[in-house]
Amino acid sequence: YVGKARDLRKRLASYFMPSRGRTADHKTRALIESIWDFEIHTVRNEPEALLLEGKLIKEYR
């Protein structure tokens, strides 16, 4: 999975702690269960984030 977030803490919490009364769908649960490591890349601005995201998506396809 490759993605970007302005608030990483909030983004990760949305995957690991679904909102009250809702559970993660099957695809999201499978993704969470397969995580063994993750990397954080800090960039200076939104255009740089979009370029890096595109590059990483192509790399991991």
N, C-alpha and C positions, 0 to 999 in steps of 0.2 A: 504494500500500500504506500502510495506517495500522496502527500497533501500538504497544504499550507494553512496556517492559522495566524491570525493577529493575536489571539489570546490562546496560547498552547495549553495552559492549565484547563481552560474551559473546554477546549476541543477534546482533550484526552478524557476529561471527566464525562463528557457526553457519550463516549464509547464504553467506559468501564462502569459508570453509574447512570443508567438510563433514567429519564424523568419518572416521577412518581406515577404509578399505575401503568407504566409501559415497560415492556421488556425489549431487549435488542432482538432484531430479526435473526433468522437462521444464518444468513450470510455474515452478518456482523459478529455473531457469537463464534462462528467458525474462524473468522479472522482473528478475533481476540485470543482464542485458544491456541492459535498457531504462532503467536508472537513469542520470540525468545530473545530478541534484542531490538533496539531502535536507535536511530541517530537523529540528532537535532542540528540543523544548519541555520545559523543566524545570518541574515542578509540586511542590507542597508535600506532597501525600499521595495515597494510593491512590484515595479517592473523587474527588478533583479530576482524577486521571489518567483514570479511567473516564468522567467527564463530557466531558473534552476529546476522548478517543478517539471517543466516540459522536458528538460534534459534527463532528469531522473526517471520520468515515466518511460521515455524511449529506451533508456539503459536497462530497465528492469522488465521490459516486455518479454 
